[in-house]
Amino acid sequence: MAYNFPEHLYFEKKHHVWCLPETNPLIRIGIDPLGLSSLGELAYLSLNPQGSEVRKGQPLGMLEASKMTGELIAPVSGKIVDRNQAVLENPLGVNEDPYGTGWLVLLESESWKEDSKQLITGQEVEEWSQDELRRYRQQGWID
């Protein structure tokens, strides 16, 4: 499987969550393909309600996948202004198109400028993604 990490996105390194700043202060959030590969196919997905506040590092939802069950951790703080209803109804859509139709939530983030300093983007993405691919293969999480 090929793993793509677009340099225009911002990545949270520990939980493999991506952010796409759309219009200030709206940030689209999803899970990257490497994180998804280590989880397996998503079978269930729940996201915090629209209008709820989330804090960076705290859960914004829960997921069940073929390899594990766990929390989705918010990469930035903000208010959930939209949830992707299509993936709530068919979680496999996240696996099928993680950077497109498989997005999770749209956050209104007043703290983006500060929170994004903890994320990687641009040229940093290549080195990080190669290190992560090596680590995941060594751990046996991916082939």
Buried (B, 14 or more C-beta within 10 A) or exposed (E): EEBEBEBEBBBBBEBBBBBBBEEEBBBBBBBBBBBBBBBEBBEEBBBBEEEEEBEBBEBBBBBBBEEEEEEBBBBBBBBBBBBBEEBBEEBEBBBBEBBEEBBBBBBBBBEBEEBBEEBBBEEBBEEBBEEBBEEBEEEEBBE
